[in-house]
Amino acid sequence: MKEKEKAEPGENVVYILLCRDHTFYCGWTNDLDKRVSTHNAGKGAKYTKGRRPVKLVYWEVFSSKQEAMRREAAIKRLSRSEKEVLVYQFAKHQ
């Protein structure tokens, strides 16, 4: 993972969104700003469509799509409280 303030288009990114109902959604993309906008337009994942607006609360940048997809799968296996810790620690360093 690269330490950065913002992900650039073309980079492989794993992200977590905080939905309006206070649930988390995790995904990966190669254009973070566009993907978050797509979620908020109701054209992203089925899960987020009825939970808008969503807020970007976490992201990690990886050198390959495969690494990003592995990390996404690992985050999805975390408990709610483990995801909260991840998001909290991320916010402290932004």
All heavy atoms as an XYZ file, in Angstrom:
778
protein
N       0.842     -1.178      0.000
C       0.000      0.000      0.000
C       0.883      1.235      0.000
O       1.877      1.289      0.689
C      -0.892     -0.007      1.247
C      -1.711      1.244      1.391
S      -2.713      1.296      2.889
C      -1.507      1.769      4.092
N       0.498      2.216     -0.782
C       1.197      3.498     -0.806
C       0.508      4.451      0.150
O      -0.710      4.504      0.214
C       1.141      4.110     -2.207
C       1.833      3.347     -3.278
C       1.743      4.169     -4.547
C       1.618      3.299     -5.758
N       1.288      4.057     -6.943
N       1.302      5.219      0.885
C       0.736      6.251      1.757
C       0.548      7.521      0.924
O       1.506      8.048      0.387
C       1.682      6.537      2.929
C       1.801      5.381      3.890
C       0.503      5.066      4.613
O      -0.263      5.998      4.917
O       0.248      3.881      4.857
N      -0.702      7.959      0.776
C      -1.007      9.145     -0.014
C      -2.176      9.872      0.606
O      -2.965      9.282      1.313
C      -1.410      8.743     -1.432
C      -0.329      8.026     -2.203
C      -0.799      7.811     -3.584
C      -0.402      9.026     -4.376
N      -0.514      8.874     -5.787
N      -2.272     11.137      0.282
C      -3.427     11.898      0.744
C      -4.642     11.647     -0.126
O      -5.752     11.682      0.343
C      -3.089     13.389      0.773
C      -2.079     13.691      1.830
C      -2.365     14.982      2.533
O      -3.422     15.574      2.317
O      -1.511     15.387      3.306
N      -4.426     11.376     -1.422
C      -5.545     11.185     -2.327
C      -5.167     10.192     -3.409
O      -4.038     10.193     -3.889
C      -5.932     12.519     -2.965
C      -7.146     12.410     -3.831
C      -7.595     13.747     -4.325
C      -8.814     13.522     -5.186
N      -9.259     14.640     -5.890
N      -6.110      9.347     -3.780
C      -5.883      8.395     -4.860
C      -6.097      9.090     -6.202
O      -7.022      9.889     -6.359
C      -6.843      7.226     -4.719
N      -5.239      8.800     -7.151
C      -5.331      9.388     -8.485
C      -6.035      8.419     -9.435
O      -5.940      7.205     -9.262
C      -3.917      9.676     -9.017
C      -3.131     10.666     -8.172
C      -3.742     12.052     -8.153
O      -4.345     12.462     -9.156
O      -3.622     12.724     -7.117
N      -6.734      8.935    -10.468
C      -7.344      8.050    -11.460
C      -6.294      7.109    -12.049
O      -5.158      7.503    -12.301
C      -7.878      9.021    -12.522
C      -8.124     10.287    -11.761
C      -7.014     10.339    -10.738
N      -6.682      5.863    -12.217
C      -5.776      4.855    -12.754
C      -5.135      3.996    -11.679
O      -4.622      2.919    -11.974
N      -5.160      4.467    -10.428
C      -4.596      3.679     -9.339
C      -5.634      2.667     -8.840
O      -6.832      2.923     -8.874
C      -4.165      4.577     -8.185
C      -2.992      5.464     -8.544
C      -2.522      6.304     -7.386
O      -3.345      6.979     -6.755
O      -1.301      6.277     -7.142
N      -5.155      1.537     -8.386
C      -6.021      0.486     -7.848
C      -6.289      0.783     -6.377
O      -5.366      0.808     -5.580
C      -5.338     -0.874     -8.007
C      -5.085     -1.190     -9.456
O      -6.016     -1.435    -10.198
N      -3.829     -1.152     -9.854
N      -7.548      1.001     -6.060
C      -7.923      1.492     -4.739
C      -9.003      0.611     -4.109
O      -9.973      0.252     -4.762
C      -8.472      2.936     -4.827
C      -8.838      3.469     -3.459
C      -7.488      3.844     -5.519
N      -8.805      0.288     -2.838
C      -9.853     -0.320     -2.019
C     -10.418      0.810     -1.173
O      -9.667      1.631     -0.654
C      -9.282     -1.431     -1.119
C     -10.340     -1.939     -0.151
C      -8.743     -2.554     -1.961
N     -11.732      0.853     -1.049
C     -12.360      1.955     -0.327
C     -13.488      1.446      0.556
O     -14.048      0.375      0.315
C     -12.892      3.012     -1.303
C     -13.960      2.493     -2.231
C     -15.312      2.628     -1.916
C     -13.637      1.857     -3.427
C     -16.297      2.151     -2.759
C     -14.615      1.369     -4.276
C     -15.945      1.522     -3.936
O     -16.921      1.028     -4.769
N     -13.788      2.228      1.572
C     -14.943      1.971      2.422
C     -15.804      3.220      2.413
O     -15.310      4.330      2.587
C     -14.544      1.622      3.869
C     -13.714      0.336      3.909
C     -15.791      1.475      4.751
C     -13.194     -0.024      5.298
N     -17.097      3.011      2.216
C     -18.081      4.082      2.273
C     -18.912      3.922      3.535
O     -19.222      2.794      3.935
C     -19.024      4.012      1.069
C     -18.406      4.076     -0.309
C     -19.486      3.863     -1.375
C     -17.692      5.391     -0.523
N     -19.266      5.037      4.135
C     -20.235      5.040      5.222
C     -21.574      5.426      4.603
O     -21.701      6.504      4.008
C     -19.838      6.041      6.312
C     -20.792      6.140      7.495
C     -20.892      4.809      8.235
C     -20.346      7.257      8.432
N     -22.538      4.548      4.726
C     -23.850      4.786      4.133
C     -24.740      5.570      5.093
O     -24.456      5.673      6.288
C     -24.513      3.454      3.804
S     -23.570      2.458      2.622
N     -25.828      6.100      4.556
C     -26.757      6.908      5.346
C     -27.289      6.143      6.557
O     -27.520      6.721      7.615
C     -27.928      7.356      4.465
C     -28.936      8.237      5.191
C     -30.123      8.596      4.337
N     -30.868      7.372      4.063
C     -31.578      7.155      2.975
N     -31.655      8.067      2.039
N     -32.223      6.032      2.800
N     -27.449      4.825      6.429
C     -27.961      4.012      7.541
C     -26.850      3.549      8.484
O     -27.052      2.670      9.310
C     -28.769      2.831      7.023
C     -27.937      1.846      6.217
O     -26.730      2.081      5.997
O     -28.505      0.814      5.789
N     -25.655      4.147      8.342
C     -24.493      3.881      9.204
C     -23.876      2.507      8.990
O     -23.137      2.026      9.844
C     -24.812      4.126     10.683
C     -25.313      5.510     10.943
N     -24.489      6.613     10.918
C     -26.556      5.963     11.175
C     -25.216      7.688     11.138
N     -26.468      7.325     11.297
N     -24.182      1.875      7.859
C     -23.507      0.629      7.498
C     -22.303      0.987      6.631
O     -22.197      2.102      6.108
C     -24.436     -0.331      6.735
O     -24.909      0.317      5.545
C     -25.608     -0.756      7.607
N     -21.395      0.027      6.501
C     -20.224      0.201      5.654
C     -20.393     -0.570      4.357
O     -20.995     -1.641      4.335
C     -18.960     -0.323      6.350
C     -18.503      0.500      7.509
C     -18.349     -0.072      8.760
C     -18.195      1.845      7.364
C     -17.900      0.670      9.838
C     -17.751      2.603      8.435
C     -17.602      2.006      9.674
N     -19.833     -0.018      3.298
C     -19.735     -0.714      2.015
C     -18.275     -0.675      1.604
O     -17.636      0.377      1.653
C     -20.596     -0.040      0.942
C     -20.388     -0.667     -0.416
C     -21.070     -1.817     -0.768
C     -19.476     -0.127     -1.324
C     -20.860     -2.414     -1.999
C     -19.263     -0.724     -2.554
C     -19.958     -1.871     -2.890
O     -19.744     -2.470     -4.107
N     -17.732     -1.812      1.193
C     -16.337     -1.898      0.756
C     -16.300     -2.322     -0.704
O     -17.045     -3.217     -1.122
C     -15.592     -2.913      1.624
S     -13.849     -3.098      1.190
N     -15.420     -1.694     -1.472
C     -15.252     -2.057     -2.874
C     -13.861     -1.698     -3.342
O     -13.033     -1.224     -2.574
N     -13.608     -1.924     -4.631
C     -12.335     -1.521     -5.226
C     -12.635     -0.846     -6.554
O     -13.673     -1.078     -7.170
C     -11.373     -2.700     -5.398
C     -11.640     -3.498     -6.634
C     -12.493     -4.555     -6.745
C     -11.105     -3.272     -7.935
N     -12.512     -5.000     -8.039
C     -11.669     -4.231     -8.787
C     -10.207     -2.347     -8.456
C     -11.358     -4.286    -10.144
C      -9.911     -2.413     -9.804
C     -10.473     -3.380    -10.624
N     -11.722      0.006     -6.983
C     -11.899      0.753     -8.224
C     -10.550      1.234     -8.728
O      -9.557      1.167     -8.009
C     -12.832      1.968     -8.006
O     -13.082      2.622     -9.249
C     -12.233      2.964     -7.026
N     -10.531      1.745     -9.949
C      -9.326      2.398    -10.454
C      -9.595      3.880    -10.732
O      -8.792      4.554    -11.369
C      -8.750      1.689    -11.675
C      -9.713      1.638    -12.835
O     -10.763      2.266    -12.815
N      -9.374      0.872    -13.842
N     -10.728      4.399    -10.239
C     -11.031      5.828    -10.301
C     -11.937      6.169     -9.117
O     -13.162      6.124     -9.223
C     -11.698      6.195    -11.623
C     -11.774      7.693    -11.846
O     -11.782      8.463    -10.854
O     -11.824      8.113    -13.013
N     -11.330      6.493     -7.996
C     -12.046      6.645     -6.735
C     -13.091      7.756     -6.766
O     -14.235      7.538     -6.372
C     -11.051      6.875     -5.593
C     -11.628      6.904     -4.185
C     -12.386      5.625     -3.867
C     -10.520      7.148     -3.180
N     -12.725      8.937     -7.227
C     -13.688     10.047     -7.250
C     -14.907      9.709     -8.103
O     -16.048      9.950     -7.704
C     -13.034     11.332     -7.760
C     -12.049     11.924     -6.773
O     -12.136     11.623     -5.563
O     -11.166     12.695     -7.214
N     -14.655      9.143     -9.269
C     -15.751      8.775    -10.166
C     -16.635      7.699     -9.536
O     -17.864      7.760     -9.618
C     -15.192      8.277    -11.503
C     -16.248      7.923    -12.505
C     -15.619      7.488    -13.813
C     -16.667      7.037    -14.806
N     -16.055      6.529    -16.049
N     -16.018      6.736     -8.862
C     -16.787      5.639     -8.259
C     -17.672      6.143     -7.122
O     -18.833      5.740     -7.011
C     -15.835      4.548     -7.759
C     -16.546      3.311     -7.261
C     -17.266      2.612     -8.398
N     -17.870      1.394     -7.894
C     -18.996      0.882     -8.367
N     -19.626      1.459     -9.369
N     -19.481     -0.213     -7.853
N     -17.155      7.017     -6.284
C     -17.966      7.562     -5.189
C     -19.134      8.369     -5.768
O     -20.270      8.253     -5.299
C     -17.113      8.410     -4.219
C     -17.992      9.104     -3.190
C     -16.068      7.534     -3.524
N     -18.864      9.138     -6.804
C     -19.939      9.901     -7.459
C     -20.995      8.970     -8.038
O     -22.196      9.247     -7.949
C     -19.364     10.776     -8.573
O     -18.539     11.772     -8.039
N     -20.551      7.875     -8.616
C     -21.477      6.888     -9.184
C     -22.357      6.299     -8.092
O     -23.571      6.146     -8.281
C     -20.691      5.779     -9.922
O     -19.916      6.381    -10.956
C     -21.617      4.749    -10.528
N     -21.762      5.951     -6.961
C     -22.560      5.440     -5.831
C     -23.593      6.473     -5.410
O     -24.770      6.143     -5.222
C     -21.663      5.120     -4.632
C     -20.947      3.817     -4.718
N     -21.572      2.591     -4.675
C     -19.623      3.546     -4.835
C     -20.679      1.629     -4.754
N     -19.480      2.179     -4.856
N     -23.196      7.733     -5.281
C     -24.121      8.770     -4.820
C     -25.178      9.124     -5.851
O     -26.217      9.686     -5.504
C     -23.360     10.007     -4.351
C     -22.938      9.872     -2.908
O     -23.705      9.398     -2.073
N     -21.720     10.272     -2.608
N     -24.940      8.774     -7.106
C     -25.935      8.999     -8.155
C     -26.938      7.847     -8.226
O     -27.875      7.888     -9.022
C     -25.237      9.166     -9.507
N     -26.730      6.824     -7.395
C     -27.639      5.674     -7.398
C     -27.337      4.665     -8.476
O     -28.135      3.777     -8.753
N     -26.163      4.788     -9.094
C     -25.795      3.891    -10.193
C     -24.623      2.989     -9.828
O     -24.062      2.335    -10.678
C     -25.463      4.711    -11.435
C     -26.641      5.517    -11.917
C     -26.300      6.372    -13.095
C     -27.507      7.203    -13.487
N     -27.230      8.110    -14.571
N     -24.272      2.983     -8.560
C     -23.179      2.127     -8.095
C     -23.727      0.755     -7.754
O     -24.597      0.223     -8.426
N     -23.271      0.203     -6.671
C     -23.711     -1.111     -6.229
C     -25.169     -1.081     -5.774
O     -25.654     -0.064     -5.268
C     -22.822     -1.587     -5.087
N     -25.839     -2.199     -5.939
C     -27.218     -2.322     -5.488
C     -27.323     -2.002     -3.996
O     -28.282     -1.372     -3.561
C     -27.712     -3.737     -5.769
C     -29.144     -3.987     -5.435
C     -29.533     -5.415     -5.786
C     -30.973     -5.689     -5.400
N     -31.343     -7.082     -5.686
N     -26.332     -2.411     -3.224
C     -26.334     -2.191     -1.776
C     -26.413     -0.702     -1.421
O     -27.136     -0.316     -0.509
C     -25.082     -2.807     -1.138
C     -25.080     -2.700      0.363
C     -25.746     -3.648      1.134
C     -24.449     -1.641      1.012
C     -25.776     -3.537      2.520
C     -24.473     -1.535      2.389
C     -25.140     -2.483      3.142
O     -25.172     -2.369      4.507
N     -25.670      0.128     -2.126
C     -25.623      1.549     -1.776
C     -26.769      2.355     -2.370
O     -27.040      3.470     -1.914
C     -24.283      2.188     -2.219
O     -24.142      2.058     -3.629
C     -23.119      1.550     -1.503
N     -27.438      1.813     -3.356
C     -28.480      2.563     -4.060
C     -29.540      3.122     -3.112
O     -29.922      4.288     -3.216
C     -29.140      1.674     -5.112
C     -30.078      2.414     -6.018
C     -30.575      1.518     -7.127
C     -31.419      2.317     -8.095
N     -31.847      1.509     -9.236
N     -29.996      2.328     -2.163
C     -31.021      2.772     -1.225
C     -30.453      3.325      0.066
O     -31.209      3.590      1.001
N     -29.136      3.496      0.126
C     -28.499      3.961      1.356
C     -27.734      5.269      1.135
O     -26.796      5.575      1.837
C     -27.555      2.881      1.882
C     -28.269      1.639      2.354
C     -27.280      0.526      2.682
N     -27.917     -0.559      3.402
C     -28.551     -1.569      2.838
N     -28.644     -1.639      1.518
N     -29.089     -2.510      3.570
N     -28.141      6.024      0.142
C     -27.478      7.291     -0.176
C     -27.990      8.411      0.705
O     -29.127      8.340      1.162
C     -27.742      7.654     -1.644
C     -27.167      6.675     -2.590
C     -27.531      7.015     -4.021
N     -28.959      6.763     -4.245
C     -29.719      7.471     -5.030
N     -29.244      8.487     -5.707
N     -30.985      7.198     -5.182
N     -27.168      9.426      0.912
C     -25.824      9.588      0.358
C     -24.801      8.742      1.117
O     -25.018      8.377      2.270
C     -25.521     11.078      0.556
C     -26.321     11.451      1.765
C     -27.570     10.598      1.709
N     -23.724      8.437      0.410
C     -22.617      7.716      1.027
C     -21.439      8.665      1.169
O     -21.322      9.642      0.427
C     -22.210      6.471      0.205
C     -23.360      5.482      0.115
C     -21.725      6.853     -1.185
N     -20.584      8.368      2.145
C     -19.423      9.214      2.405
C     -18.178      8.338      2.379
O     -18.131      7.289      3.023
C     -19.568      9.880      3.776
C     -18.404     10.751      4.166
C     -18.613     11.338      5.548
C     -17.385     12.124      5.963
N     -17.474     12.561      7.351
N     -17.170      8.773      1.657
C     -15.897      8.066      1.609
C     -15.187      8.247      2.945
O     -14.915      9.371      3.354
C     -15.035      8.613      0.466
C     -13.660      7.986      0.289
C     -13.773      6.518     -0.093
C     -12.886      8.759     -0.768
N     -14.881      7.130      3.622
C     -14.253      7.223      4.945
C     -12.908      6.498      5.019
O     -12.216      6.601      6.042
C     -15.195      6.697      6.055
C     -16.404      7.606      6.203
C     -15.619      5.258      5.808
N     -12.531      5.781      3.961
C     -11.277      5.006      4.002
C     -10.879      4.628      2.582
O     -11.736      4.340      1.760
C     -11.508      3.727      4.817
C     -10.318      2.820      4.906
C      -9.372      2.986      5.907
C     -10.129      1.791      4.001
C      -8.262      2.152      6.006
C      -9.031      0.953      4.084
C      -8.108      1.138      5.083
O      -7.013      0.321      5.173
N      -9.561      4.656      2.323
C      -9.052      4.099      1.074
C      -7.597      3.694      1.221
O      -6.882      4.205      2.068
C      -9.226      5.062     -0.104
C      -8.368      6.288     -0.041
C      -7.094      6.421     -0.519
C      -8.708      7.552      0.515
N      -6.628      7.697     -0.284
C      -7.605      8.413      0.352
C      -9.850      8.046      1.143
C      -7.615      9.721      0.794
C      -9.843      9.347      1.585
C      -8.740     10.168      1.393
N      -7.211      2.735      0.405
C      -5.832      2.261      0.310
C      -5.509      2.122     -1.171
O      -6.337      1.660     -1.942
C      -5.660      0.873      0.935
C      -5.766      0.788      2.416
C      -5.523     -0.633      2.899
O      -4.507     -1.253      2.522
O      -6.365     -1.135      3.654
N      -4.294      2.481     -1.552
C      -3.854      2.385     -2.936
C      -2.892      1.206     -3.076
O      -2.003      1.032     -2.243
C      -3.151      3.692     -3.382
C      -2.642      3.576     -4.809
C      -4.100      4.879     -3.243
N      -3.071      0.415     -4.135
C      -2.240     -0.757     -4.393
C      -1.642     -0.698     -5.786
O      -2.168     -0.024     -6.676
C      -3.069     -2.041     -4.235
C      -3.512     -2.267     -2.825
C      -4.705     -1.736     -2.369
C      -2.736     -2.980     -1.939
C      -5.116     -1.916     -1.063
C      -3.131     -3.171     -0.627
C      -4.325     -2.633     -0.190
N      -0.552     -1.435     -5.979
C       0.129     -1.404     -7.276
C      -0.550     -2.291     -8.315
O      -0.308     -2.127     -9.506
C       1.604     -1.794     -7.116
O       1.707     -3.068     -6.535
N      -1.402     -3.218     -7.894
C      -2.080     -4.070     -8.878
C      -3.541     -4.292     -8.487
O      -3.922     -4.181     -7.318
C      -1.381     -5.432     -8.979
O      -1.638     -6.219     -7.825
N      -4.329     -4.613     -9.494
C      -5.741     -4.929     -9.288
C      -5.877     -6.143     -8.365
O      -6.733     -6.178     -7.486
C      -6.389     -5.208    -10.644
C      -7.814     -5.665    -10.587
C      -8.333     -5.960    -11.986
C      -9.698     -6.596    -11.951
N     -10.200     -6.878    -13.303
N      -5.016     -7.134     -8.557
C      -5.083     -8.359     -7.758
C      -4.855     -8.070     -6.274
O      -5.561     -8.608     -5.410
C      -4.065     -9.388     -8.263
C      -4.387     -9.945     -9.624
C      -4.080     -8.974    -10.771
O      -3.303     -8.026    -10.627
N      -4.711     -9.209    -11.914
N      -3.868     -7.221     -5.965
C      -3.618     -6.849     -4.567
C      -4.835     -6.135     -3.978
O      -5.223     -6.395     -2.842
C      -2.409     -5.929     -4.461
C      -1.085     -6.586     -4.678
C       0.040     -5.573     -4.599
O       0.074     -4.637     -5.435
O       0.873     -5.719     -3.691
N      -5.403     -5.226     -4.743
C      -6.572     -4.480     -4.275
C      -7.751     -5.418     -4.025
O      -8.441     -5.297     -2.999
C      -6.952     -3.398     -5.286
N      -7.957     -6.352     -4.908
C      -9.077     -7.288     -4.751
C      -8.872     -8.211     -3.552
O      -9.835     -8.529     -2.841
C      -9.282     -8.081     -6.030
C      -9.783     -7.207     -7.176
S      -9.945     -8.099     -8.725
C     -11.445     -9.009     -8.402
N      -7.634     -8.605     -3.296
C      -7.347     -9.427     -2.113
C      -7.635     -8.632     -0.833
O      -8.203     -9.153      0.124
C      -5.900     -9.918     -2.119
C      -5.688    -11.164     -2.948
C      -4.339    -11.806     -2.680
N      -3.209    -10.977     -3.105
C      -2.695    -10.955     -4.325
N      -3.195    -11.726     -5.267
N      -1.667    -10.176     -4.601
N      -7.222     -7.373     -0.830
C      -7.457     -6.533      0.349
C      -8.950     -6.284      0.551
O      -9.440     -6.297      1.685
C      -6.700     -5.206      0.223
C      -6.892     -4.281      1.393
C      -6.401     -4.888      2.697
N      -6.444     -3.863      3.752
C      -6.587     -4.127      5.024
N      -6.656     -5.365      5.447
N      -6.632     -3.143      5.896
N      -9.678     -6.059     -0.537
C     -11.128     -5.882     -0.438
C     -11.760     -7.105      0.217
O     -12.579     -6.976      1.136
C     -11.736     -5.660     -1.826
C     -13.253     -5.599     -1.809
C     -13.877     -5.700     -3.182
O     -13.203     -6.100     -4.146
O     -15.075     -5.387     -3.286
N     -11.380     -8.284     -0.225
C     -11.925     -9.523      0.341
C     -11.591     -9.631      1.825
O     -12.435    -10.032      2.640
C     -11.398    -10.731     -0.424
N     -10.374     -9.255      2.194
C      -9.962     -9.316      3.602
C     -10.773     -8.338      4.453
O     -11.205     -8.688      5.564
C      -8.469     -9.018      3.729
N     -10.987     -7.135      3.952
C     -11.766     -6.142      4.701
C     -13.204     -6.618      4.860
O     -13.803     -6.469      5.924
C     -11.706     -4.755      4.023
C     -10.308     -4.160      4.181
C     -12.765     -3.812      4.612
C     -10.077     -2.873      3.410
N     -13.765     -7.214      3.832
C     -15.143     -7.697      3.911
C     -15.306     -8.791      4.964
O     -16.395     -8.964      5.494
C     -15.616     -8.180      2.544
C     -15.898     -7.032      1.597
C     -16.396     -7.516      0.261
C     -16.801     -6.333     -0.596
N     -17.355     -6.743     -1.901
N     -14.232     -9.492      5.270
C     -14.281    -10.538      6.301
C     -14.165     -9.969      7.719
O     -14.407    -10.681      8.695
C     -13.185    -11.578      6.077
C     -13.440    -12.492      4.893
C     -12.458    -13.652      4.856
N     -11.077    -13.221      4.706
C     -10.432    -13.074      3.557
N     -11.055    -13.299      2.412
N      -9.169    -12.686      3.534
N     -13.785     -8.705      7.850
C     -13.650     -8.090      9.170
C     -15.020     -7.895      9.811
O     -16.027     -7.699      9.128
C     -12.966     -6.728      9.068
C     -11.532     -6.695      8.558
C     -11.051     -5.252      8.435
C     -10.611     -7.505      9.455
N     -15.040     -7.896     11.134
C     -16.271     -7.584     11.853
C     -16.555     -6.085     11.751
O     -15.682     -5.296     11.366
C     -16.126     -7.960     13.332
O     -15.178     -7.106     13.958
N     -17.745     -5.701     12.106
C     -18.117     -4.281     12.105
C     -17.146     -3.487     12.983
O     -16.666     -2.430     12.587
C     -19.562     -4.132     12.616
C     -19.965     -2.727     13.021
C     -20.413     -1.916     11.891
N     -20.590     -0.517     12.298
C     -21.064      0.401     11.505
N     -21.423      0.086     10.287
N     -21.179      1.635     11.900
N     -16.854     -3.995     14.178
C     -15.972     -3.258     15.083
C     -14.549     -3.168     14.533
O     -13.882     -2.143     14.720
C     -15.982     -3.872     16.484
O     -15.553     -5.205     16.457
N     -14.085     -4.177     13.855
C     -12.753     -4.122     13.247
C     -12.714     -3.083     12.121
O     -11.725     -2.366     11.966
C     -12.348     -5.495     12.717
C     -12.060     -6.499     13.814
C     -11.892     -7.910     13.309
O     -12.609     -8.328     12.374
O     -11.032     -8.628     13.868
N     -13.791     -2.985     11.356
C     -13.876     -1.965     10.306
C     -13.913     -0.568     10.920
O     -13.291      0.361     10.401
C     -15.110     -2.187      9.430
C     -15.000     -3.408      8.548
C     -16.291     -3.650      7.791
C     -16.238     -4.999      7.110
N     -17.538     -5.455      6.664
N     -14.615     -0.415     12.031
C     -14.664      0.876     12.706
C     -13.272      1.313     13.150
O     -12.914      2.481     13.018
C     -15.612      0.818     13.902
C     -17.068      0.761     13.504
C     -18.004      0.519     14.676
O     -17.541      0.091     15.760
O     -19.207      0.749     14.493
N     -12.475      0.381     13.673
C     -11.105      0.689     14.085
C     -10.278      1.110     12.884
O      -9.537      2.097     12.928
C     -10.459     -0.516     14.816
C      -8.965     -0.316     14.994
C     -11.139     -0.751     16.146
N     -10.412      0.387     11.783
C      -9.686      0.709     10.554
C     -10.015      2.125     10.089
O      -9.118      2.926      9.796
C     -10.055     -0.318      9.479
C      -9.229     -0.390      8.230
C      -7.802     -0.833      8.545
C      -9.864     -1.385      7.264
N     -11.290      2.453     10.054
C     -11.754      3.769      9.613
C     -11.275      4.853     10.592
O     -10.803      5.920     10.170
C     -13.286      3.798      9.454
C     -13.820      5.204      9.286
C     -13.701      2.910      8.278
N     -11.370      4.586     11.880
C     -10.930      5.546     12.894
C      -9.441      5.842     12.773
O      -9.013      7.009     12.779
C     -11.265      5.031     14.294
C     -10.734      5.910     15.393
C     -11.377      7.110     15.708
C      -9.604      5.564     16.107
C     -10.895      7.940     16.715
C      -9.114      6.387     17.116
C      -9.755      7.560     17.408
O      -9.267      8.377     18.394
N      -8.629      4.790     12.640
C      -7.188      4.982     12.509
C      -6.847      5.742     11.231
O      -5.957      6.586     11.214
C      -6.461      3.639     12.552
C      -6.496      3.007     13.919
C      -5.914      1.610     13.943
O      -5.799      0.954     12.921
N      -5.565      1.159     15.126
N      -7.557      5.468     10.160
C      -7.350      6.164      8.908
C      -7.643      7.654      9.057
O      -6.880      8.503      8.620
C      -8.236      5.543      7.816
C      -8.097      6.205      6.476
C      -7.039      5.898      5.648
C      -9.043      7.112      6.035
C      -6.912      6.502      4.402
C      -8.909      7.720      4.799
C      -7.842      7.410      3.989
N      -8.769      7.960      9.702
C      -9.181      9.359      9.883
C      -8.172     10.126     10.725
O      -7.925     11.316     10.478
C     -10.564      9.415     10.524
N      -7.556      9.470     11.698
C      -6.559     10.133     12.548
C      -5.335     10.550     11.753
O      -4.658     11.511     12.117
C      -6.110      9.184     13.663
C      -7.029      9.161     14.840
C      -6.579      8.231     15.963
C      -5.105      8.155     16.178
N      -4.723      7.294     17.310
N      -5.034      9.869     10.667
C      -3.831     10.136      9.887
C      -4.090     10.972      8.632
O      -3.186     11.160      7.834
C      -3.145      8.818      9.525
C      -2.602      8.121     10.731
N      -3.290      7.107     11.355
C      -1.477      8.329     11.444
C      -2.591      6.705     12.400
N      -1.502      7.422     12.481
N      -5.273     11.450      8.477
C      -5.597     12.271      7.299
C      -5.459     13.734      7.588
O      -5.598     14.226      8.603
C      -7.022     11.967      6.798
C      -7.115     10.634      6.130
C      -6.180     10.474      4.946
O      -6.223     11.247      4.000
N      -5.320      9.485      4.983
